[in-house]
Amino acid sequence: MEKKIKKRAQLYGVAAVLLAVVLGALCYNFGVNPPEFLPPPSSALLGTFSSYEELRSFLMANSKTQGAFPFYGPWDIRILAPLSGWSTDSFFAEVISKYSMDEYSTTNIQVAGVDEADIVKTDGEHIYLVSGNNVSILKAYPTEEAEVLSKITFNETYPVGIYASGDRLTVLGCKYMFPTEGYYGYFITDVKTSVNVYDISNKANPVLVRNFTMSGSYFNSRMIGEYVYFVVSQPAYVIYDTVILPKIYSSDGIKEINASEIHYSNASDNYYMYTTVVAINMQNTEEEPTHMTIMLSGTSSMYVSLTNIYITFPELDGQTAVYRIRIENSTISSEAHGKVPGRELNQFSMDEYNNYFRIATTTWVNGNTQNNVYILDTLDVNLSIVGSLTNIAPGEAIDSARFIGNRCYLATSVVQKDPFFVIDVENASDPKILGYLKIPGFTRYLHPYDEDHVIGIGKDGSNVKISLFDVSNVSDPIEIDKYKIEGDWSDTLVLTEHKAFLFDKSKELLVIPMLISSGWDKVSSWQGAYVFNITLSGGLALKGNVTHQGVTNGWYSEYWVKRALYIENVLYTASDKKIKMNSLEDLAFLKEIELP
């Protein structure tokens, strides 16, 4: 997480009273009338269908998969796994001594100024937390006044992430309707994604001021300034000669997105998905939301800069299509499209810098893998490739990637060795490998410590390993320190969720959730947060740990620490059932709050 300095506008007041606000299941039944929605802007890059009949004919002729087909978005899997009785043990596999006032950490994001939805947010005085079907608002600082102020309950809707800014709280959520019979079988056929905006000027009584609900699965989102941009995916198929179109729900009824509003590329594929990008002003509720829908294959990853959304779509021939969607306040327009060989790993495999888009991919050539870095011209409507570095680490695959300025850092996997590459991308037309290092284990997440040092989180054998790399000598990067978690087996959520990573260089602080087993019986397992001092001179030094487990709650996953943050000199750890407060100085216990 990044440090943020903020002046408080007023003195601390009297603690507010607890008030629970119980809401209905569907957002369009909440009694709030949203404004009419603006039609999507036109796009010269993609064609649009002239009619519903043309869309139906296109799907019948070009989609290799006919009829309904199973689809689960990334958040559907996270939410439905425990509901379906799948093992929650896969949660982690998938899934200066004194400081001045007014310091608090924020969500660990990829691009400065582009916020990412998370299950925990803070404004330096309050904490906003998703736990199960609830979003709780807590007075967090000072600790002696810490308490739950209010709780928003969503019943059948599952919150997947929140944004907090000023007097606004935005909650993104999904609702699922399970079919009981018919040709749909056990597939989920009715998924809705909602965005609810609350006025939280009175933290004890949040008031719903806007809602937007549409069909489809939540894919991803960002917040830039006053605007939340979120992406929804929905299968495009024909049933009994009827095209299933994406729908927008409101208290006034249901509005289908017309076929003439849907942008597409004239190419055949195994199946098609509607990908809808929506822009909502969370501060000015009088401003009308805008949306744009593209029909292509399934979305893969998303990278967002201050001015562009890049969404990737895998193609049948092993290539990945990249679409650049321009965003400026409520304006959304698809402006450029290109292709690169292979598949990207995640959002950190992509980056926009100095009018270039950089992407790292893994390709399969004659049954073998190889890795590549491509540099695309963002000013070209075709996103033409202007530079490339191919055939990196043949027989291996990318485990992690990070672009930092004129450097690209890649970690690729081979048995018990983790090649760590330093790649120069300053010359867009001629990227080159400057140096590499082979170490035991593999690295799944890379994070900048400073201009010349990088933190790596991965595994060595069965246990989590934290590395500190010195890349000041680009031709000879070295691992200057490492810390390997003791135990028969260990895992961390950071391997699959970067928002669980808390780092602050000025505080010499690193905190990550940890799961440790000294045997495969649950009695001898431990879960909590490991707290480190991290410096270039002293390396990684374990300061201590914090756990939410106790005699009565034992191994229950509801008490697994998912996030950590700090306000002033207090470390806060959050699980589904508890917020715990410890001193940042010595981790002394201060207070804990059980969540309703």
LOMITOR-533765 format. One line per 10 residues: number of its first residue (from 1); their letters; for each residue x, y negated, z of C-alpha. Coordinates in Angstrom, 2 decimals. Layout:
% LOMITOR-533765
NUM> a> X Y Z; ...
//
This chain:
% LOMITOR-533765
1> mekkikkraq> 0.00 0.00 0.00; 1.04 -3.54 -0.52; 1.33 -6.20 2.16; -1.07 -9.08 1.93; -0.91 -12.37 3.79; -4.15 -14.13 4.49; -5.15 -17.09 6.71; -8.18 -16.53 8.89; -10.90 -19.13 8.37; -12.18 -19.16 11.92
11> lygvaavlla> -11.59 -17.89 15.45; -12.81 -14.47 16.45; -16.48 -14.60 17.49; -18.57 -12.49 19.81; -18.72 -8.85 18.72; -21.80 -8.08 16.62; -24.39 -5.51 17.73; -24.70 -2.12 16.10; -27.32 -1.88 13.38; -27.90 1.09 11.08
21> vvlgalcynf> -29.47 0.42 7.72; -31.14 3.43 6.14; -31.62 3.16 2.39; -33.61 5.21 -0.13; -32.15 7.82 -2.44; -32.29 6.10 -5.80; -30.96 2.60 -6.14; -33.70 1.50 -8.47; -36.22 2.23 -5.72; -34.52 -0.12 -3.29
31> gvnppeflpp> -36.86 -2.96 -4.12; -34.22 -5.15 -5.77; -35.05 -6.32 -9.26; -31.91 -6.47 -11.42; -31.77 -8.90 -14.33; -32.14 -7.82 -17.94; -28.92 -6.42 -19.36; -26.99 -8.14 -22.10; -26.59 -6.15 -25.34; -23.10 -4.81 -25.92
41> pssallgtfs> -20.74 -6.84 -28.10; -20.02 -5.67 -31.61; -16.72 -3.99 -32.45; -14.93 -4.16 -35.78; -12.76 -1.18 -34.79; -15.51 1.44 -34.52; -18.65 1.95 -36.52; -22.14 2.02 -35.04; -25.10 4.17 -36.01; -27.78 2.50 -38.05
51> syeelrsflm> -30.52 4.56 -36.45; -31.40 7.34 -34.04; -31.76 9.72 -37.02; -28.21 8.97 -38.17; -26.85 9.71 -34.69; -28.74 13.01 -34.54; -27.51 14.03 -37.98; -23.93 13.14 -37.03; -24.03 15.33 -33.91; -25.62 18.23 -35.78
61> ansktqgafp> -22.99 18.06 -38.52; -19.82 17.26 -36.57; -20.15 18.69 -33.05; -18.89 22.26 -32.92; -20.73 22.73 -29.62; -24.48 22.61 -30.14; -27.10 22.26 -27.40; -26.41 21.60 -23.74; -22.98 22.41 -22.34; -21.49 22.33 -18.83
71> fygpwdiril> -19.69 19.15 -17.88; -18.10 18.09 -14.62; -16.43 14.73 -14.22; -13.42 14.29 -11.91; -15.56 12.99 -9.06; -18.21 15.68 -9.60; -15.61 18.33 -8.77; -14.55 16.57 -5.56; -18.11 16.13 -4.35; -19.61 19.43 -5.47
81> aplsgwstds> -16.83 21.75 -4.29; -17.92 21.78 -0.63; -21.61 21.73 -1.58; -21.12 24.83 -3.69; -19.41 26.74 -0.92; -15.97 26.47 -2.51; -13.11 26.52 -0.04; -12.30 23.16 1.49; -8.75 24.44 1.93; -8.23 23.29 -1.69
91> ffaeviskys> -8.76 19.72 -0.54; -5.06 18.96 -0.50; -4.20 21.11 -3.49; -6.64 19.15 -5.67; -7.33 16.96 -4.07; 11.21 -5.81 12.17; 9.72 -5.22 15.60; 7.33 -8.20 15.77; 5.46 -9.85 12.96; 3.46 -13.00 12.47
101> mdeysttniq> -0.32 -12.99 12.53; -2.50 -12.39 9.48; -0.73 -9.34 8.03; -2.56 -6.31 6.74; -2.08 -3.63 4.11; -4.18 -3.16 1.00; -4.92 -0.25 -1.31; -1.91 1.24 -3.07; -2.58 0.15 -6.66; -0.69 0.47 -9.93
111> vagvdeadiv> -1.04 -3.08 -11.35; -0.90 -6.27 -9.27; -4.24 -8.08 -9.40; -6.13 -5.00 -10.58; -7.80 -3.42 -7.56; -8.80 0.25 -7.49; -11.82 1.71 -5.72; -10.99 3.67 -2.58; -12.72 5.26 0.39; -11.16 2.74 2.82
121> ktdgehiylv> -10.78 -1.04 2.50; -9.85 -3.77 4.98; -9.99 -7.57 5.03; -7.58 -7.85 7.96; -10.33 -7.94 10.56; -12.85 -5.31 9.44; -12.57 -1.81 7.98; -15.02 -0.49 5.37; -15.04 3.31 5.24; -16.73 6.01 3.17
131> sgnnvsilka> -17.47 9.17 5.15; -19.83 11.72 3.66; -23.03 9.97 2.57; -22.32 6.93 4.72; -20.42 3.68 4.38; -19.53 2.24 7.78; -18.46 -1.31 8.59; -16.22 -1.63 11.64; -14.79 -4.51 13.58; -11.17 -3.33 13.61
141> ypteeaevls> -9.01 -6.15 14.96; -8.28 -7.00 17.70; -8.39 -3.42 18.94; -10.12 -4.27 22.22; -13.11 -5.44 20.18; -13.07 -2.50 17.76; -16.50 -0.95 17.18; -18.90 0.20 14.49; -21.01 -2.75 13.39; -23.28 -1.10 10.83
151> kitfnetypv> -23.78 1.97 8.68; -25.28 2.28 5.20; -26.74 5.75 4.61; -27.25 7.01 1.06; -29.11 10.29 1.66; -28.85 12.18 -1.68; -26.32 9.80 -3.26; -22.62 10.40 -2.65; -20.40 7.28 -2.42; -17.19 7.81 -4.38
161> giyasgdrlt> -15.44 4.49 -3.78; -15.83 0.92 -2.57; -14.55 -2.60 -3.19; -14.58 -5.38 -0.59; -14.06 -9.02 -1.51; -15.17 -12.00 0.54; -18.80 -11.55 1.55; -19.40 -8.77 -0.97; -19.15 -4.99 -0.61; -19.56 -2.87 -3.74
171> vlgckymfpt> -20.34 0.83 -3.39; -20.05 3.21 -6.35; -21.93 6.48 -6.01; -23.27 9.56 -7.77; -26.54 11.48 -7.45; -27.07 15.05 -8.66; -30.26 16.92 -9.56; -29.77 20.68 -9.71; -31.95 22.62 -12.20; -33.76 25.69 -10.91
181> egyygyfitd> -34.53 27.43 -14.17; -34.54 27.13 -17.95; -31.91 27.16 -20.66; -29.74 24.79 -18.66; -28.86 27.68 -16.35; -26.80 26.49 -13.41; -25.36 23.48 -15.18; -25.85 20.04 -13.75; -28.18 18.30 -16.18; -29.09 15.16 -14.28
191> vktsvnvydi> -26.22 13.07 -12.96; -26.59 9.37 -12.23; -23.93 6.81 -11.36; -24.90 3.76 -9.35; -23.24 0.50 -8.33; -24.70 -1.24 -5.27; -23.55 -4.70 -4.23; -24.18 -5.87 -0.66; -24.04 -9.26 0.98; -21.95 -8.62 4.10
201> snkanpvlvr> -21.76 -12.16 5.43; -23.45 -10.61 8.46; -21.41 -7.44 8.95; -24.03 -6.02 11.29; -26.73 -6.31 8.65; -25.53 -5.69 5.06; -28.17 -6.70 2.51; -28.49 -5.11 -0.94; -28.36 -7.88 -3.55; -27.76 -5.93 -6.77
211> nftmsgsyfn> -27.92 -2.42 -8.13; -27.09 -0.86 -11.47; -27.84 2.81 -12.12; -27.28 4.77 -15.30; -27.13 8.39 -16.43; -23.77 10.12 -16.48; -20.82 10.95 -14.24; -18.56 8.37 -12.63; -15.15 8.44 -14.32; -13.14 5.50 -12.98
221> srmigeyvyf> -13.25 1.80 -12.15; -11.24 -1.35 -11.43; -11.92 -4.80 -9.97; -10.35 -7.95 -11.42; -11.35 -11.23 -9.80; -15.12 -11.27 -9.39; -15.77 -8.41 -11.83; -16.03 -4.67 -11.28; -15.43 -2.63 -14.45; -16.53 0.98 -14.22
231> vvsqpayviy> -16.69 3.85 -16.70; -19.40 6.52 -16.93; -19.20 9.74 -18.99; -22.18 11.72 -20.27; -22.40 14.69 -22.69; -23.81 13.90 -26.15; -25.89 16.79 -27.42; -29.03 17.66 -29.33; -31.75 19.85 -27.77; -34.73 20.93 -29.88
241> dtvilpkiys> -33.76 18.26 -32.45; -33.78 15.60 -29.70; -30.67 13.53 -28.98; -30.06 12.94 -25.27; -29.11 9.25 -25.01; -27.55 7.46 -22.02; -30.10 5.63 -19.88; -30.16 2.61 -17.60; -32.56 2.71 -14.64; -34.19 -0.21 -12.89
251> sdgikeinas> -37.32 -1.01 -10.91; -38.88 -1.97 -14.26; -38.41 1.51 -15.71; -35.91 3.36 -17.89; -34.05 1.77 -20.80; -32.25 3.99 -23.29; -29.08 2.74 -24.89; -30.06 2.61 -28.55; -28.22 4.64 -31.15; -27.40 1.38 -32.94
261> eihysnasdn> -25.47 0.25 -29.83; -23.20 3.31 -29.76; -19.73 2.99 -31.30; -18.07 6.07 -32.81; -15.24 7.37 -34.95; -16.22 9.42 -38.00; -14.48 12.69 -37.13; -15.51 16.20 -36.10; -14.74 17.55 -32.63; -15.55 20.46 -30.33
271> yymyttvvai> -18.00 18.27 -28.43; -18.82 14.61 -27.86; -19.21 12.43 -24.80; -20.75 9.00 -24.34; -18.21 6.82 -22.55; -19.85 3.63 -21.25; -17.85 0.70 -19.86; -19.87 -1.67 -17.66; -18.88 -5.11 -16.33; -20.66 -6.45 -13.24
281> nmqnteeept> -20.04 -9.71 -11.42; -20.11 -8.75 -7.73; -20.11 -12.37 -6.53; -22.68 -13.97 -8.84; -25.68 -11.66 -8.83; -27.52 -13.92 -11.28; -25.05 -13.09 -14.05; -26.27 -10.31 -16.28; -24.23 -7.06 -16.49; -22.77 -6.09 -19.86
291> hmtimlsgts> -21.94 -2.67 -21.26; -20.40 -0.94 -24.26; -20.74 2.75 -25.21; -18.27 4.78 -27.28; -19.03 8.34 -28.47; -15.85 10.43 -28.66; -14.48 13.57 -27.02; -14.08 13.70 -23.23; -12.22 10.94 -21.43; -8.87 11.95 -19.99
301> smyvsltniy> -7.12 9.07 -18.17; -7.48 5.31 -17.73; -4.93 2.53 -17.31; -6.01 -1.07 -16.73; -4.01 -4.27 -17.02; -5.30 -7.76 -16.24; -6.73 -8.06 -19.76; -7.15 -4.56 -21.20; -8.58 -1.16 -20.40; -6.79 1.78 -22.05
311> itfpeldgqt> -8.77 5.02 -22.16; -7.32 8.26 -23.54; -9.27 10.98 -25.34; -7.76 14.42 -26.14; -8.14 15.57 -29.74; -8.32 19.01 -31.33; -4.94 18.77 -33.07; -3.01 18.32 -29.79; -2.85 14.56 -30.11; -4.28 12.00 -27.72
321> avyririens> -6.35 9.07 -28.94; -5.79 5.77 -27.11; -8.40 3.00 -27.19; -7.61 -0.52 -26.05; -10.72 -2.28 -24.74; -10.37 -6.01 -24.18; -11.92 -7.35 -20.96; -12.41 -10.99 -20.10; -14.97 -11.63 -17.36; -18.18 -10.06 -18.72
331> tisseahgkv> -16.88 -9.68 -22.28; -16.04 -6.09 -23.33; -14.77 -5.29 -26.83; -12.89 -2.36 -28.36; -10.01 -3.99 -30.24; -7.38 -1.36 -31.02; -7.00 2.37 -31.44; -4.00 4.64 -31.92; -2.77 8.19 -31.45; 0.24 9.87 -29.88
341> pgrelnqfsm> 1.27 13.53 -29.90; 0.68 15.48 -26.70; -1.18 14.86 -23.45; -0.52 12.31 -20.72; -0.48 13.45 -17.09; -2.37 10.61 -15.37; -2.64 6.82 -15.16; 1.02 6.50 -14.13; 2.04 8.01 -17.46; 0.87 4.74 -19.05
351> deynnyfria> 1.80 1.08 -18.82; 1.37 -2.24 -20.64; 4.37 -4.57 -20.75; 5.33 -7.51 -23.00; 2.70 -6.71 -25.67; 3.67 -3.05 -25.73; 1.84 0.00 -24.43; 4.12 2.77 -23.15; 2.94 6.34 -22.63; 4.70 9.58 -21.61
361> tttwvngntq> 3.28 12.87 -22.89; 3.92 16.60 -22.94; 3.52 18.41 -26.26; 3.44 22.08 -27.23; 5.59 22.95 -30.25; 5.72 26.58 -31.42; 4.60 27.76 -28.00; 7.15 25.68 -26.09; 6.71 22.41 -24.22; 8.66 19.23 -24.69
371> nnvyildtld> 8.21 15.71 -23.35; 8.11 12.35 -25.02; 7.89 8.61 -24.47; 6.06 6.50 -27.06; 5.92 2.72 -27.32; 2.92 1.21 -29.15; 2.32 -2.31 -30.44; -0.73 -3.67 -28.59; -1.14 -6.53 -31.09; -1.72 -4.06 -33.92
381> vnlsivgslt> -5.32 -2.90 -34.34; -3.91 0.57 -35.10; -1.66 0.61 -31.99; 1.20 1.66 -34.24; 4.13 3.51 -32.67; 7.18 1.24 -32.83; 9.56 3.40 -30.82; 9.77 6.94 -29.46; 11.97 9.28 -27.48; 11.05 12.93 -28.09
391> niapgeaids> 12.11 16.44 -27.12; 12.93 15.50 -23.51; 13.56 18.56 -21.32; 12.41 21.34 -23.71; 10.56 24.15 -21.95; 9.49 21.88 -19.11; 6.48 19.67 -18.45; 6.08 16.25 -16.86; 5.37 16.42 -13.13; 5.37 12.67 -12.55
401> arfignrcyl> 6.01 9.44 -14.42; 6.35 5.77 -13.54; 7.07 2.73 -15.69; 8.73 -0.12 -13.78; 9.68 -3.10 -15.91; 12.23 -2.03 -18.52; 12.65 1.42 -17.01; 10.70 4.65 -17.25; 11.23 7.33 -14.60; 10.22 10.90 -15.40
411> atsvvqkdpf> 10.34 14.07 -13.33; 9.90 17.34 -15.20; 9.63 20.83 -13.77; 11.74 23.92 -14.20; 12.14 26.78 -11.69; 13.31 25.28 -8.37; 14.94 22.33 -10.14; 13.49 18.90 -10.76; 15.21 16.90 -13.49; 14.75 13.22 -12.65
421> fvidvenasd> 15.26 11.04 -15.74; 16.06 7.33 -15.98; 14.95 6.02 -19.39; 15.61 2.60 -20.88; 12.53 1.14 -22.63; 13.75 -2.47 -22.89; 14.36 -2.08 -26.62; 10.88 -1.05 -27.76; 12.17 0.42 -31.00; 14.93 2.47 -29.40
431> pkilgylkip> 14.11 3.97 -25.96; 16.95 6.12 -24.62; 17.85 8.34 -21.68; 20.37 6.57 -19.47; 20.93 9.33 -16.92; 19.35 12.21 -15.06; 19.65 14.20 -11.87; 18.76 17.81 -11.01; 17.62 18.55 -7.48; 15.74 21.41 -5.77
441> gftrylhpyd> 11.95 21.28 -5.96; 9.72 19.02 -7.99; 8.32 15.48 -7.67; 4.62 14.68 -8.12; 4.47 10.99 -7.23; 7.01 8.22 -7.85; 6.81 4.81 -6.14; 9.16 1.81 -6.41; 11.08 0.97 -3.24; 12.83 -1.98 -4.89
451> edhvigigkd> 14.41 -2.75 -8.24; 17.16 -0.16 -7.78; 15.49 2.51 -5.65; 12.52 4.86 -6.08; 10.61 7.00 -3.56; 9.56 10.48 -4.68; 6.94 12.74 -3.06; 6.97 16.38 -4.09; 7.73 19.89 -2.91; 10.75 22.07 -2.39
461> gsnvkislfd> 9.54 25.64 -2.31; 6.41 25.75 -0.14; 7.03 22.51 1.72; 6.60 18.80 1.10; 9.79 16.88 0.38; 10.26 13.11 0.39; 13.20 11.74 -1.62; 14.84 8.33 -1.87; 16.59 7.82 -5.22; 19.27 5.24 -5.98
471> vsnvsdpiei> 19.05 4.23 -9.64; 21.36 1.21 -9.49; 23.86 3.20 -11.58; 21.43 4.19 -14.31; 23.83 6.71 -15.85; 24.26 8.52 -12.55; 21.08 8.40 -10.38; 21.51 9.99 -6.97; 19.24 11.22 -4.17; 20.58 9.18 -1.25
481> dkykiegdws> 18.29 10.79 1.33; 15.54 13.35 1.66; 13.19 14.69 4.32; 11.71 18.15 4.09; 8.70 19.02 6.24; 9.30 21.98 8.51; 6.90 24.92 8.59; 5.94 28.00 6.62; 3.89 25.83 4.26; 2.95 22.17 3.96
491> dtlvltehka> 0.99 19.93 1.63; 0.01 16.27 1.29; -2.87 14.48 -0.36; -0.36 12.07 -1.93; 0.51 14.77 -4.48; -2.90 14.22 -6.11; -4.09 10.86 -4.69; -1.74 7.88 -4.71; -4.11 5.81 -2.57; -3.22 8.03 0.40
501> flfdkskell> 0.34 6.62 0.23; 1.13 3.73 2.62; 4.46 1.96 2.13; 5.68 -1.45 3.26; 9.32 -2.28 2.64; 9.45 -5.31 4.98; 8.05 -3.23 7.82; 10.34 -0.30 6.93; 7.15 1.77 7.01; 6.08 4.93 5.16
511> vipmlissgw> 2.97 6.90 6.16; 1.54 9.94 4.37; -1.17 12.48 5.36; 0.28 15.92 6.02; -1.05 19.46 6.34; 1.34 21.98 7.94; 0.95 25.68 8.58; 3.25 27.82 10.71; 1.28 30.86 9.62; -1.75 31.58 7.51
521> dkvsswqgay> -4.10 31.70 10.50; -5.86 28.38 11.04; -5.04 28.29 14.76; -1.39 27.58 14.06; -1.99 24.83 11.51; -1.75 21.07 12.00; -3.10 18.10 10.03; -2.52 14.39 10.48; -0.25 11.56 9.33; 3.54 11.52 9.36
531> vfnitlsggl> 5.03 8.09 10.09; 8.55 7.28 8.89; 11.04 4.47 9.15; 12.53 4.02 5.69; 15.59 1.87 4.91; 18.49 2.03 2.49; 21.01 2.17 5.31; 19.20 4.65 7.51; 17.26 6.60 4.91; 14.15 8.49 6.04
541> alkgnvthqg> 13.69 8.86 9.80; 10.56 10.44 11.26; 9.07 8.02 13.76; 6.28 10.31 14.89; 2.87 11.54 13.85; -0.81 10.91 14.47; -3.54 13.55 14.38; -7.31 13.44 14.72; -7.48 17.07 15.74; -8.41 17.84 19.32
551> vtngwyseyw> -9.41 20.69 21.57; -13.03 20.54 20.43; -12.69 19.74 16.70; -9.68 21.96 15.95; -9.31 22.75 12.26; -12.46 21.06 10.97; -11.68 19.21 7.73; -13.90 16.31 8.84; -11.01 15.35 11.13; -8.32 15.50 8.44
561> vkralyienv> -6.56 12.16 8.09; -7.11 10.85 4.55; -5.87 7.27 4.72; -3.65 5.00 6.78; -3.50 1.20 6.91; -2.19 -1.47 9.23; -3.51 -4.75 10.58; -0.93 -6.88 12.37; 1.01 -4.47 14.62; -1.63 -1.72 14.70
571> lytasdkkik> -1.63 1.46 12.59; -5.11 2.73 11.69; -5.67 6.28 10.48; -9.01 7.33 8.99; -10.79 10.67 8.65; -14.45 11.38 7.92; -15.25 11.42 11.62; -12.80 9.10 13.31; -10.77 5.89 13.18; -7.69 6.03 15.39
581> mnsledlafl> -5.50 3.09 16.43; -1.84 3.37 17.42; 0.92 0.85 17.98; 3.12 0.38 14.92; 6.06 -0.20 17.23; 6.09 3.14 19.06; 2.87 4.90 17.92; 1.42 4.60 21.43; -2.29 5.44 21.46; -4.50 2.35 21.67
591> keielp> -8.08 3.36 20.87; -10.25 5.62 18.75; -13.79 5.38 17.41; -15.94 8.36 16.50; -17.90 7.63 13.34; -21.67 8.23 13.27
//
